Amino acid sequence: MILKPTYFDLHEIICLDVFNKYGDFAWNFFDPRLLLTIDRIRTKLNKKIIINNWQNGGKYSQRGLRCLTCSIVKSQYNKLYMSAHCLGKAVDFDVEGLLAEEVRLWIVANKNLWPYPIRLERDVSWIHLDMYDNEQGQKVYLFKA
């Protein structure tokens, strides 16, 4: 069964090339834990979350699922690149009206609300959330890329 989040349309969490090639089939490329988690965060915060906004003429197009044609991935040519974004296990986002650090602190403070363990990148001006396991077994693990 394919999981589709309540608060996010496909174009908001996928790059344009994958959207154009696969359409709704691209829901299959996502880790369902990621989709459940971002929906839960959106519900609990009750604020708009911006991942990709390319469909509305915005500047974000590679903050959800990334493919081999995305410039971030292409810039890693001749390097090993196993980003959680390429595996449907990560999103980068902003929350309307809040700073990234405020959101990170809120996510950590409310760790019992999240259905699965998550990782958050620290010291960046956006929220990077992924579903990679962490060695410490923490519900919310902060890491430095």
C-alpha positions as CSV (number, residue, x, y, z in Angstrom):
1,M,0.0,0.0,0.0
2,I,1.3,3.4,-1.0
3,L,1.3,6.1,1.7
4,K,0.4,9.6,0.7
5,P,0.8,12.3,3.3
6,T,-2.1,14.6,4.3
7,Y,-0.3,17.9,4.1
8,F,2.1,17.5,1.2
9,D,1.5,17.1,-2.5
10,L,3.9,15.0,-4.5
11,H,5.5,18.0,-6.3
12,E,6.4,19.5,-2.9
13,I,8.7,16.6,-2.0
14,I,10.1,15.5,-5.3
15,C,12.4,17.0,-8.0
16,L,10.8,18.0,-11.3
17,D,12.5,15.3,-13.5
18,V,11.2,12.5,-11.3
19,F,7.8,14.1,-11.2
20,N,7.7,14.4,-15.0
21,K,8.9,10.9,-15.6
22,Y,7.0,8.9,-12.9
23,G,4.1,11.0,-11.8
24,D,2.1,9.4,-9.0
25,F,4.2,6.2,-9.2
26,A,6.9,8.2,-7.5
27,W,5.1,7.8,-4.2
28,N,6.7,4.3,-4.2
29,F,10.2,5.9,-3.9
30,F,9.6,7.2,-0.4
31,D,10.2,5.6,3.0
32,P,6.7,5.7,4.6
33,R,8.3,6.6,7.9
34,L,9.5,9.9,6.4
35,L,6.0,10.7,5.1
36,L,4.3,9.9,8.4
37,T,6.9,11.9,10.3
38,I,6.7,15.1,8.2
39,D,2.9,14.9,8.3
40,R,3.0,14.6,12.1
41,I,5.4,17.6,12.4
42,R,3.1,19.7,10.2
43,T,0.0,18.6,12.3
44,K,1.6,19.4,15.7
45,L,3.2,22.7,14.6
46,N,0.1,23.8,12.7
47,K,2.3,25.9,10.5
48,K,3.1,25.8,6.8
49,I,6.2,23.7,5.9
50,I,8.1,24.5,2.7
51,I,10.1,21.7,1.1
52,N,10.0,22.2,-2.6
53,N,8.2,25.1,-4.3
54,W,9.4,24.8,-7.9
55,Q,5.8,24.3,-9.2
56,N,4.9,27.8,-8.0
57,G,8.0,29.4,-9.4
58,G,10.0,29.2,-6.2
59,K,13.7,28.5,-5.9
60,Y,13.5,25.1,-4.1
61,S,13.5,22.0,-6.2
62,Q,16.0,19.5,-4.6
63,R,14.9,19.5,-0.9
64,G,13.0,16.2,-1.1
65,L,13.7,13.3,-3.3
66,R,16.7,13.9,-5.6
67,C,17.6,12.1,-8.8
68,L,20.8,11.7,-10.8
69,T,20.0,14.8,-12.9
70,C,19.7,17.2,-9.9
71,S,22.6,19.6,-9.7
72,I,23.4,18.7,-6.1
73,V,23.9,15.1,-7.1
74,K,25.7,15.9,-10.4
75,S,28.1,18.1,-8.4
76,Q,29.3,15.0,-6.7
77,Y,30.5,13.4,-9.9
78,N,33.3,11.0,-9.4
79,K,32.6,10.9,-5.6
80,L,30.6,8.4,-3.6
81,Y,27.2,10.0,-2.9
82,M,24.6,8.1,-0.9
83,S,22.4,10.9,0.3
84,A,19.2,10.0,2.2
85,H,17.5,12.4,-0.3
86,C,18.3,10.0,-3.2
87,L,16.8,7.1,-1.3
88,G,13.5,8.8,-0.3
89,K,14.6,9.0,3.3
90,A,15.2,12.8,3.8
91,V,13.7,16.2,3.3
92,D,15.0,19.7,3.9
93,F,12.4,22.3,4.9
94,D,11.6,25.6,6.5
95,V,8.7,26.4,8.7
96,E,6.8,29.6,8.0
97,G,7.4,32.1,10.8
98,L,10.1,30.1,12.7
99,L,13.9,30.0,12.5
100,A,15.5,26.6,11.8
101,E,17.0,26.5,15.3
102,E,13.6,27.1,16.9
103,V,12.2,24.2,14.9
104,R,15.1,21.9,15.8
105,L,14.7,22.7,19.5
106,W,10.9,22.1,19.3
107,I,11.4,18.8,17.5
108,V,13.9,17.6,20.2
109,A,11.7,18.9,23.1
110,N,8.7,16.9,21.6
111,K,10.7,13.8,20.7
112,N,8.0,11.5,22.1
113,L,5.5,12.7,19.5
114,W,7.5,11.3,16.6
115,P,6.6,7.8,15.4
116,Y,10.1,6.8,14.5
117,P,13.7,7.8,15.4
118,I,14.9,10.7,13.2
119,R,18.1,12.5,12.5
120,L,18.4,16.3,12.3
121,E,21.4,18.2,10.8
122,R,22.6,20.8,13.2
123,D,24.2,24.2,12.5
124,V,22.3,24.9,9.2
125,S,19.7,27.5,8.4
126,W,17.1,25.0,7.3
127,I,15.8,21.7,8.8
128,H,17.3,18.5,7.4
129,L,15.4,15.5,8.6
130,D,16.2,12.0,7.7
131,M,15.3,8.4,8.6
132,Y,18.8,7.0,8.8
133,D,19.4,5.0,12.0
134,N,21.8,6.5,14.5
135,E,24.3,4.5,16.5
136,Q,23.2,6.0,19.8
137,G,19.6,4.8,19.6
138,Q,18.3,8.3,20.4
139,K,14.8,9.2,19.3
140,V,16.1,12.5,17.8
141,Y,19.8,12.6,16.9
142,L,21.6,15.8,15.9
143,F,24.5,15.4,13.6
144,K,27.0,17.6,11.7
145,A,27.4,16.9,8.0
